Amino acid sequence: MVALLAWLKVHQLDLMTNEKTRKHGIAFKFEFNNRETVDISIKLNLTERIAVKPARPVAWTSSIRPR
């Protein structure tokens, strides 16, 4: 869990600082199988900034934009 939060702090800071995205940005689900095992599901609503522009009249290029 600590590693996940550290990664989010660097790459998806808005999930922790923006009130709107914080409410639904991270979800956890726990299913207890028995006394010794549990299934843990983590759902993240991640975003990525991408710029798309025409390279030629019929072709497009895309690149990941820094935050």
C-alpha positions in Angstrom: 0.0 0.0 0.0 2.8 2.4 0.8 4.5 1.8 -2.5 1.2 2.5 -4.3 0.7 5.8 -2.5 4.3 6.8 -3.2 3.8 6.1 -6.9 0.5 8.1 -7.0 2.2 11.0 -5.2 4.7 11.2 -8.1 2.6 10.2 -11.1 -1.1 11.0 -10.3 -1.0 13.6 -7.5 -4.4 14.8 -8.4 -5.9 11.6 -7.0 -4.9 12.7 -3.6 -5.1 16.5 -3.8 -8.2 17.2 -5.9 -11.4 16.8 -3.9 -13.4 15.6 -6.9 -11.0 12.9 -8.1 -10.0 11.9 -4.5 -13.6 10.8 -3.8 -13.7 8.2 -6.6 -10.1 8.0 -7.7 -9.1 5.0 -5.5 -11.3 2.1 -4.5 -10.5 -1.0 -2.5 -12.4 -4.2 -2.2 -11.6 -7.0 0.2 -13.0 -10.5 0.0 -12.2 -12.8 2.8 -11.8 -16.4 1.5 -11.2 -18.1 4.9 -9.3 -17.4 8.1 -5.9 -17.4 6.3 -6.4 -15.7 2.9 -8.1 -12.6 1.4 -8.5 -11.3 -2.1 -7.7 -7.6 -2.4 -8.8 -5.5 -5.4 -7.6 -2.0 -6.0 -9.2 0.2 -8.6 -7.5 3.4 -9.8 -8.9 6.0 -12.1 -5.7 7.0 -13.8 -5.3 9.8 -16.4 -2.7 10.5 -19.0 -2.2 13.7 -20.9 -1.7 13.0 -24.6 -1.4 15.5 -27.5 -2.7 14.4 -30.9 -2.0 16.4 -34.0 -2.1 15.8 -37.8 1.2 14.7 -39.3 -0.2 14.7 -42.8 -3.7 15.2 -44.1 -4.6 11.6 -43.4 -2.2 10.6 -40.6 -2.0 11.5 -36.9 0.7 11.4 -34.3 0.4 11.3 -30.5 2.8 11.9 -27.7 2.5 11.7 -23.9 2.6 15.2 -22.3 4.4 15.9 -19.1 2.3 17.2 -16.3 
